[in-house]
Amino acid sequence: MRCGTVRNGVWIGALLVLLAGSLNSGCFRQVRSAGPAPSAAGGTATGEFTTHALPVYRLATSEVLVDSPSRLVVFQVRLEGGDSSYAFTPRDLTIALPDGTQAVIFDQARAVELLRRTTIANADFSYLQRDGHVPGGIAPYSRQPIAEMVASRLLSEGSFGAGEALQGYVVADVGTARMSLDGTVVEVTARRLPDAAPTRATFVLATAPAVGATR
């Protein structure tokens, strides 16, 4: 086993212990009835090219927390459009929370390890409004295949442009377990080709009450 793999495993283990400790200290509250649960409704994109981001999954550190908000969130990111071609690397993506703090974006090795050691759940809490919903909004037999799919499609270095999109998943620690990520800003700095000029684009997340939800 390589030393890097061991270090990643130790680091991830320490993070999961910290998150589990937050449960015992009361920092996490299990959500059984969330009122009008938020569902993804889009957001606002600005910039020379188009960035679109959506929180699609949560990573729960235990079965007890599969219906609760989590600090560990999987975003689906898509880059496209513009009149030029652009080069992208994952280190050129940032996620700023509404309070101004920066989310920690995990590299691929740590993201894969987190996906392996946690329970994946739906980021859209609207499933809580449905009678007889499965815990976490994902059937138990589907969790591992979905986690493996995410791990195999993490956002990586590449290029995009008009008619050619670049898409993948990003695993991040948003610092605080939140029911909603409204106002979160995803910013991407890509290099316009062929002159490698840095070009920025942003996407501001927005959600709306789930259809049929009542106050």
Contacts in CASP RR format, 6 or more apart in sequence:
PFRMAT RR
TARGET T0000
AUTHOR 0000-0000-0000
METHOD contacts of the structure
MODEL  1
MRCGTVRNGVWIGALLVLLAGSLNSGCFRQVRSAGPAPSAAGGTATGEFT
THALPVYRLATSEVLVDSPSRLVVFQVRLEGGDSSYAFTPRDLTIALPDG
TQAVIFDQARAVELLRRTTIANADFSYLQRDGHVPGGIAPYSRQPIAEMV
ASRLLSEGSFGAGEALQGYVVADVGTARMSLDGTVVEVTARRLPDAAPTR
ATFVLATAPAVGATR
4 109 0 8 1.000
5 109 0 8 1.000
8 109 0 8 1.000
8 110 0 8 1.000
8 113 0 8 1.000
9 113 0 8 1.000
11 110 0 8 1.000
12 110 0 8 1.000
12 113 0 8 1.000
12 114 0 8 1.000
12 117 0 8 1.000
13 117 0 8 1.000
15 114 0 8 1.000
15 173 0 8 1.000
16 61 0 8 1.000
16 117 0 8 1.000
16 118 0 8 1.000
19 61 0 8 1.000
19 71 0 8 1.000
19 72 0 8 1.000
20 61 0 8 1.000
20 62 0 8 1.000
21 27 0 8 1.000
22 28 0 8 1.000
22 177 0 8 1.000
23 61 0 8 1.000
23 62 0 8 1.000
23 64 0 8 1.000
23 65 0 8 1.000
27 177 0 8 1.000
28 65 0 8 1.000
28 68 0 8 1.000
28 69 0 8 1.000
28 177 0 8 1.000
29 68 0 8 1.000
30 64 0 8 1.000
30 65 0 8 1.000
30 67 0 8 1.000
30 68 0 8 1.000
31 67 0 8 1.000
31 68 0 8 1.000
31 69 0 8 1.000
31 125 0 8 1.000
31 128 0 8 1.000
31 179 0 8 1.000
32 67 0 8 1.000
32 128 0 8 1.000
33 128 0 8 1.000
34 125 0 8 1.000
34 128 0 8 1.000
34 129 0 8 1.000
34 179 0 8 1.000
35 128 0 8 1.000
35 129 0 8 1.000
35 213 0 8 1.000
35 215 0 8 1.000
36 209 0 8 1.000
36 210 0 8 1.000
36 213 0 8 1.000
36 214 0 8 1.000
36 215 0 8 1.000
37 124 0 8 1.000
37 125 0 8 1.000
37 126 0 8 1.000
37 127 0 8 1.000
37 128 0 8 1.000
37 129 0 8 1.000
37 179 0 8 1.000
37 209 0 8 1.000
37 210 0 8 1.000
37 213 0 8 1.000
38 124 0 8 1.000
38 125 0 8 1.000
38 126 0 8 1.000
38 179 0 8 1.000
38 180 0 8 1.000
38 182 0 8 1.000
38 207 0 8 1.000
38 208 0 8 1.000
38 209 0 8 1.000
38 210 0 8 1.000
39 124 0 8 1.000
39 125 0 8 1.000
39 126 0 8 1.000
39 207 0 8 1.000
39 208 0 8 1.000
39 209 0 8 1.000
39 210 0 8 1.000
39 211 0 8 1.000
40 54 0 8 1.000
40 55 0 8 1.000
40 124 0 8 1.000
40 207 0 8 1.000
41 206 0 8 1.000
41 207 0 8 1.000
41 208 0 8 1.000
42 54 0 8 1.000
42 205 0 8 1.000
42 206 0 8 1.000
42 207 0 8 1.000
43 203 0 8 1.000
43 204 0 8 1.000
43 205 0 8 1.000
43 206 0 8 1.000
44 203 0 8 1.000
44 204 0 8 1.000
44 206 0 8 1.000
45 51 0 8 1.000
45 52 0 8 1.000
45 201 0 8 1.000
45 202 0 8 1.000
45 203 0 8 1.000
46 201 0 8 1.000
46 202 0 8 1.000
46 203 0 8 1.000
47 199 0 8 1.000
47 200 0 8 1.000
47 201 0 8 1.000
47 202 0 8 1.000
48 82 0 8 1.000
48 83 0 8 1.000
48 84 0 8 1.000
48 192 0 8 1.000
48 199 0 8 1.000
48 200 0 8 1.000
48 201 0 8 1.000
49 79 0 8 1.000
49 80 0 8 1.000
49 81 0 8 1.000
49 82 0 8 1.000
49 86 0 8 1.000
49 160 0 8 1.000
49 161 0 8 1.000
49 190 0 8 1.000
49 199 0 8 1.000
49 201 0 8 1.000
50 78 0 8 1.000
50 79 0 8 1.000
50 80 0 8 1.000
50 81 0 8 1.000
50 82 0 8 1.000
50 201 0 8 1.000
51 77 0 8 1.000
51 78 0 8 1.000
51 79 0 8 1.000
51 186 0 8 1.000
51 187 0 8 1.000
51 188 0 8 1.000
51 201 0 8 1.000
51 202 0 8 1.000
51 203 0 8 1.000
52 77 0 8 1.000
52 78 0 8 1.000
52 80 0 8 1.000
52 203 0 8 1.000
53 75 0 8 1.000
53 76 0 8 1.000
53 77 0 8 1.000
53 78 0 8 1.000
53 95 0 8 1.000
53 186 0 8 1.000
53 203 0 8 1.000
53 205 0 8 1.000
54 75 0 8 1.000
54 76 0 8 1.000
54 205 0 8 1.000
55 73 0 8 1.000
55 74 0 8 1.000
55 75 0 8 1.000
55 123 0 8 1.000
55 181 0 8 1.000
55 205 0 8 1.000
56 74 0 8 1.000
56 75 0 8 1.000
56 76 0 8 1.000
56 122 0 8 1.000
56 123 0 8 1.000
56 124 0 8 1.000
56 169 0 8 1.000
57 73 0 8 1.000
57 74 0 8 1.000
57 120 0 8 1.000
57 121 0 8 1.000
57 122 0 8 1.000
57 123 0 8 1.000
57 146 0 8 1.000
57 150 0 8 1.000
58 69 0 8 1.000
58 70 0 8 1.000
58 72 0 8 1.000
58 73 0 8 1.000
58 74 0 8 1.000
58 120 0 8 1.000
58 121 0 8 1.000
58 122 0 8 1.000
58 123 0 8 1.000
58 136 0 8 1.000
59 70 0 8 1.000
59 72 0 8 1.000
59 73 0 8 1.000
59 74 0 8 1.000
59 114 0 8 1.000
59 115 0 8 1.000
59 118 0 8 1.000
59 119 0 8 1.000
59 120 0 8 1.000
59 121 0 8 1.000
59 171 0 8 1.000
60 66 0 8 1.000
60 68 0 8 1.000
60 70 0 8 1.000
60 72 0 8 1.000
60 118 0 8 1.000
60 119 0 8 1.000
60 120 0 8 1.000
60 121 0 8 1.000
60 136 0 8 1.000
61 70 0 8 1.000
61 72 0 8 1.000
61 118 0 8 1.000
61 119 0 8 1.000
62 119 0 8 1.000
63 119 0 8 1.000
63 135 0 8 1.000
66 119 0 8 1.000
66 121 0 8 1.000
66 135 0 8 1.000
66 136 0 8 1.000
66 137 0 8 1.000
67 121 0 8 1.000
67 128 0 8 1.000
67 135 0 8 1.000
67 136 0 8 1.000
68 177 0 8 1.000
69 177 0 8 1.000
69 178 0 8 1.000
69 179 0 8 1.000
70 121 0 8 1.000
70 177 0 8 1.000
71 173 0 8 1.000
71 174 0 8 1.000
71 175 0 8 1.000
71 176 0 8 1.000
71 177 0 8 1.000
72 114 0 8 1.000
72 118 0 8 1.000
72 171 0 8 1.000
72 172 0 8 1.000
72 173 0 8 1.000
72 174 0 8 1.000
73 103 0 8 1.000
73 123 0 8 1.000
73 171 0 8 1.000
73 172 0 8 1.000
73 173 0 8 1.000
73 174 0 8 1.000
73 181 0 8 1.000
74 120 0 8 1.000
74 123 0 8 1.000
74 150 0 8 1.000
74 169 0 8 1.000
74 170 0 8 1.000
74 171 0 8 1.000
74 172 0 8 1.000
75 95 0 8 1.000
75 169 0 8 1.000
75 170 0 8 1.000
75 171 0 8 1.000
75 172 0 8 1.000
75 186 0 8 1.000
76 167 0 8 1.000
76 168 0 8 1.000
76 169 0 8 1.000
76 170 0 8 1.000
77 93 0 8 1.000
77 155 0 8 1.000
77 167 0 8 1.000
77 168 0 8 1.000
77 169 0 8 1.000
77 170 0 8 1.000
77 186 0 8 1.000
77 188 0 8 1.000
78 165 0 8 1.000
78 166 0 8 1.000
78 167 0 8 1.000
78 168 0 8 1.000
79 86 0 8 1.000
79 88 0 8 1.000
79 160 0 8 1.000
79 165 0 8 1.000
79 166 0 8 1.000
79 167 0 8 1.000
79 188 0 8 1.000
79 190 0 8 1.000
79 201 0 8 1.000
80 160 0 8 1.000
80 161 0 8 1.000
80 163 0 8 1.000
80 164 0 8 1.000
80 165 0 8 1.000
80 166 0 8 1.000
81 160 0 8 1.000
81 161 0 8 1.000
81 162 0 8 1.000
81 163 0 8 1.000
81 165 0 8 1.000
82 161 0 8 1.000
82 162 0 8 1.000
83 162 0 8 1.000
84 161 0 8 1.000
84 162 0 8 1.000
84 192 0 8 1.000
84 193 0 8 1.000
85 159 0 8 1.000
85 160 0 8 1.000
85 161 0 8 1.000
85 162 0 8 1.000
85 164 0 8 1.000
85 192 0 8 1.000
85 193 0 8 1.000
86 159 0 8 1.000
86 160 0 8 1.000
86 161 0 8 1.000
86 190 0 8 1.000
86 191 0 8 1.000
86 192 0 8 1.000
86 193 0 8 1.000
86 199 0 8 1.000
87 157 0 8 1.000
87 158 0 8 1.000
87 159 0 8 1.000
87 190 0 8 1.000
87 191 0 8 1.000
87 193 0 8 1.000
87 196 0 8 1.000
88 157 0 8 1.000
88 158 0 8 1.000
88 159 0 8 1.000
88 160 0 8 1.000
88 166 0 8 1.000
88 188 0 8 1.000
88 190 0 8 1.000
88 191 0 8 1.000
89 157 0 8 1.000
89 158 0 8 1.000
90 105 0 8 1.000
90 107 0 8 1.000
90 108 0 8 1.000
90 155 0 8 1.000
90 156 0 8 1.000
90 157 0 8 1.000
90 170 0 8 1.000
92 188 0 8 1.000
92 189 0 8 1.000
92 190 0 8 1.000
93 105 0 8 1.000
93 155 0 8 1.000
93 170 0 8 1.000
93 186 0 8 1.000
93 187 0 8 1.000
93 188 0 8 1.000
93 189 0 8 1.000
94 102 0 8 1.000
94 103 0 8 1.000
94 105 0 8 1.000
94 186 0 8 1.000
94 187 0 8 1.000
95 102 0 8 1.000
95 103 0 8 1.000
95 105 0 8 1.000
95 170 0 8 1.000
95 172 0 8 1.000
95 174 0 8 1.000
95 184 0 8 1.000
95 185 0 8 1.000
95 186 0 8 1.000
95 187 0 8 1.000
96 102 0 8 1.000
96 103 0 8 1.000
96 184 0 8 1.000
96 185 0 8 1.000
96 187 0 8 1.000
97 103 0 8 1.000
97 174 0 8 1.000
97 175 0 8 1.000
97 176 0 8 1.000
97 181 0 8 1.000
97 184 0 8 1.000
98 181 0 8 1.000
98 182 0 8 1.000
98 183 0 8 1.000
98 184 0 8 1.000
101 175 0 8 1.000
103 172 0 8 1.000
103 173 0 8 1.000
103 174 0 8 1.000
103 175 0 8 1.000
103 184 0 8 1.000
104 172 0 8 1.000
104 173 0 8 1.000
104 175 0 8 1.000
105 170 0 8 1.000
105 171 0 8 1.000
105 172 0 8 1.000
106 114 0 8 1.000
106 171 0 8 1.000
106 172 0 8 1.000
106 173 0 8 1.000
108 154 0 8 1.000
108 156 0 8 1.000
110 171 0 8 1.000
111 151 0 8 1.000
111 154 0 8 1.000
111 169 0 8 1.000
111 170 0 8 1.000
111 171 0 8 1.000
112 151 0 8 1.000
112 154 0 8 1.000
114 171 0 8 1.000
115 147 0 8 1.000
115 148 0 8 1.000
115 150 0 8 1.000
115 151 0 8 1.000
115 171 0 8 1.000
116 147 0 8 1.000
116 151 0 8 1.000
119 143 0 8 1.000
120 138 0 8 1.000
120 143 0 8 1.000
120 146 0 8 1.000
120 147 0 8 1.000
120 150 0 8 1.000
121 135 0 8 1.000
121 136 0 8 1.000
121 137 0 8 1.000
121 138 0 8 1.000
122 136 0 8 1.000
122 137 0 8 1.000
122 138 0 8 1.000
124 210 0 8 1.000
125 179 0 8 1.000
125 210 0 8 1.000
126 210 0 8 1.000
126 211 0 8 1.000
126 213 0 8 1.000
127 133 0 8 1.000
127 134 0 8 1.000
127 136 0 8 1.000
127 137 0 8 1.000
129 210 0 8 1.000
129 212 0 8 1.000
129 213 0 8 1.000
134 140 0 8 1.000
138 146 0 8 1.000
150 169 0 8 1.000
150 171 0 8 1.000
153 167 0 8 1.000
153 168 0 8 1.000
153 169 0 8 1.000
154 168 0 8 1.000
154 169 0 8 1.000
154 170 0 8 1.000
154 171 0 8 1.000
155 166 0 8 1.000
155 167 0 8 1.000
155 168 0 8 1.000
155 169 0 8 1.000
155 170 0 8 1.000
156 168 0 8 1.000
158 166 0 8 1.000
159 166 0 8 1.000
159 193 0 8 1.000
160 166 0 8 1.000
160 190 0 8 1.000
174 181 0 8 1.000
174 184 0 8 1.000
180 207 0 8 1.000
181 205 0 8 1.000
181 207 0 8 1.000
182 205 0 8 1.000
182 206 0 8 1.000
182 207 0 8 1.000
183 204 0 8 1.000
183 205 0 8 1.000
183 206 0 8 1.000
184 204 0 8 1.000
184 205 0 8 1.000
185 202 0 8 1.000
185 203 0 8 1.000
185 204 0 8 1.000
185 205 0 8 1.000
186 202 0 8 1.000
186 203 0 8 1.000
186 204 0 8 1.000
186 205 0 8 1.000
187 200 0 8 1.000
187 201 0 8 1.000
187 202 0 8 1.000
187 203 0 8 1.000
188 200 0 8 1.000
188 201 0 8 1.000
188 202 0 8 1.000
189 198 0 8 1.000
189 199 0 8 1.000
189 200 0 8 1.000
190 198 0 8 1.000
190 199 0 8 1.000
190 200 0 8 1.000
190 201 0 8 1.000
191 197 0 8 1.000
191 198 0 8 1.000
191 199 0 8 1.000
192 198 0 8 1.000
192 199 0 8 1.000
END
